[in-house]
Amino acid sequence: MVNSISPPQRDLPGDFAIWIFIFAELLVFGIFFVAYAFARSYNVELFNASQSTLTREFGAINTVVLITSRFFVVRAVAAIKNNSSQICVNWLGAAIFMGAIFLFIKIIEFHEKFSEGITLSTNTFYMFYLSLTFFHFMHVILGMVILAAILFKARQGGYSAKDHTGVETGASYWHMVDLVWIILFSLIYIIR
Amino acid sequence: MSEYTEYTEYIVRPCTLVWLILILLTVFAFVVGELELGGITIIATILLSTLIKGQMVADYFMGLHRVRWRWRIIMYSWLLLVTGLIGFAYSLGLK
């Protein structure tokens, strides 16, 4: 049977506490993004010249990687709602793997910049670039730790179709990390 | 049976479709970046595509399209405010 009636409106998915954390994180990242944009308006040439030195391919590949990872997490949540713990575990594993690819690419990018002698004090653009991307990098690591904890619990049969709040909670955090990257990618790598 | 099984009607799952659109918008942004285009039209286009991407992630991946308005409005306001202020700051840089 297919239910064609729209589902009733509900509260936020996952644990409510994670949403307080998510909204607080969004506020912090939002302030960072706006500060970057206004700082750029005072020194457009410097920001454009420094932006040209970034490897845009790394940014684009990492965006695709995170979007795909996010898609895997959506499938993991759908699987547990269908009572398929093993499938949920597989999708979560795939999402964590994509997260690891993101970190690997980011480390290469950081290594490239540090090898060129670029630091936080090189100029205002690099101060924002390094601090924003490193701050996000740490969030990806935290997101992967959360997903790994959920994976282990799911593997032990800790979640079911009736009790999957933990999976939704971790998924919501992971989506927030990726949502922030979408704006970061456009801001740092694309718009000039 | 699950309470909401409407997805079984689709050949391509909505989340797969959203994933594809997000990838396409990312490729579009990358091409614009590679061409190193500037100007208010390009900035507005990229910010609009970023806004659409953010909205799709919030609605379909975070699942906010089924959530009460009072929660959704926080996310939508954040997206609009951040992209709007970025657009305003960039327009200042054009002068």
Boltz contact constraints between the chains, C-beta under 6 A:
constraints:
  - contact:
      token1: [A, 2]
      token2: [B, 5]
      max_distance: 6.0
  - contact:
      token1: [A, 2]
      token2: [B, 6]
      max_distance: 6.0
  - contact:
      token1: [A, 2]
      token2: [B, 9]
      max_distance: 6.0
  - contact:
      token1: [A, 3]
      token2: [B, 4]
      max_distance: 6.0
  - contact:
      token1: [A, 3]
      token2: [B, 5]
      max_distance: 6.0
  - contact:
      token1: [A, 3]
      token2: [B, 6]
      max_distance: 6.0
  - contact:
      token1: [A, 7]
      token2: [B, 4]
      max_distance: 6.0
  - contact:
      token1: [A, 7]
      token2: [B, 66]
      max_distance: 6.0
  - contact:
      token1: [A, 9]
      token2: [B, 68]
      max_distance: 6.0
  - contact:
      token1: [A, 10]
      token2: [B, 66]
      max_distance: 6.0
  - contact:
      token1: [A, 12]
      token2: [B, 67]
      max_distance: 6.0
  - contact:
      token1: [A, 12]
      token2: [B, 71]
      max_distance: 6.0
  - contact:
      token1: [A, 13]
      token2: [B, 63]
      max_distance: 6.0
  - contact:
      token1: [A, 26]
      token2: [B, 78]
      max_distance: 6.0
  - contact:
      token1: [A, 30]
      token2: [B, 82]
      max_distance: 6.0
  - contact:
      token1: [A, 33]
      token2: [B, 82]
      max_distance: 6.0
  - contact:
      token1: [A, 34]
      token2: [B, 85]
      max_distance: 6.0
  - contact:
      token1: [A, 37]
      token2: [B, 86]
      max_distance: 6.0
  - contact:
      token1: [A, 37]
      token2: [B, 89]
      max_distance: 6.0
  - contact:
      token1: [A, 38]
      token2: [B, 89]
      max_distance: 6.0
  - contact:
      token1: [A, 40]
      token2: [B, 93]
      max_distance: 6.0
  - contact:
      token1: [A, 41]
      token2: [B, 89]
      max_distance: 6.0
  - contact:
      token1: [A, 41]
      token2: [B, 92]
      max_distance: 6.0
  - contact:
      token1: [A, 41]
      token2: [B, 93]
      max_distance: 6.0
  - contact:
      token1: [A, 44]
      token2: [B, 93]
      max_distance: 6.0
  - contact:
      token1: [A, 56]
      token2: [B, 33]
      max_distance: 6.0
  - contact:
      token1: [A, 60]
      token2: [B, 30]
      max_distance: 6.0
  - contact:
      token1: [A, 63]
      token2: [B, 26]
      max_distance: 6.0
  - contact:
      token1: [A, 64]
      token2: [B, 26]
      max_distance: 6.0
  - contact:
      token1: [A, 67]
      token2: [B, 22]
      max_distance: 6.0
  - contact:
      token1: [A, 70]
      token2: [B, 61]
      max_distance: 6.0
  - contact:
      token1: [A, 71]
      token2: [B, 19]
      max_distance: 6.0
  - contact:
      token1: [A, 74]
      token2: [B, 15]
      max_distance: 6.0
  - contact:
      token1: [A, 74]
      token2: [B, 61]
      max_distance: 6.0
  - contact:
      token1: [A, 172]
      token2: [B, 62]
      max_distance: 6.0
  - contact:
      token1: [A, 175]
      token2: [B, 61]
      max_distance: 6.0
  - contact:
      token1: [A, 175]
      token2: [B, 62]
      max_distance: 6.0
  - contact:
      token1: [A, 179]
      token2: [B, 54]
      max_distance: 6.0
  - contact:
      token1: [A, 179]
      token2: [B, 57]
      max_distance: 6.0
  - contact:
      token1: [A, 182]
      token2: [B, 53]
      max_distance: 6.0
  - contact:
      token1: [A, 182]
      token2: [B, 54]
      max_distance: 6.0
  - contact:
      token1: [A, 183]
      token2: [B, 50]
      max_distance: 6.0
  - contact:
      token1: [A, 186]
      token2: [B, 46]
      max_distance: 6.0
  - contact:
      token1: [A, 186]
      token2: [B, 50]
      max_distance: 6.0
  - contact:
      token1: [A, 189]
      token2: [B, 33]
      max_distance: 6.0
  - contact:
      token1: [A, 190]
      token2: [B, 29]
      max_distance: 6.0
  - contact:
      token1: [A, 190]
      token2: [B, 33]
      max_distance: 6.0
  - contact:
      token1: [A, 190]
      token2: [B, 46]
      max_distance: 6.0
  - contact:
      token1: [A, 191]
      token2: [B, 43]
      max_distance: 6.0
  - contact:
      token1: [A, 191]
      token2: [B, 46]
      max_distance: 6.0
  - contact:
      token1: [A, 192]
      token2: [B, 38]
      max_distance: 6.0
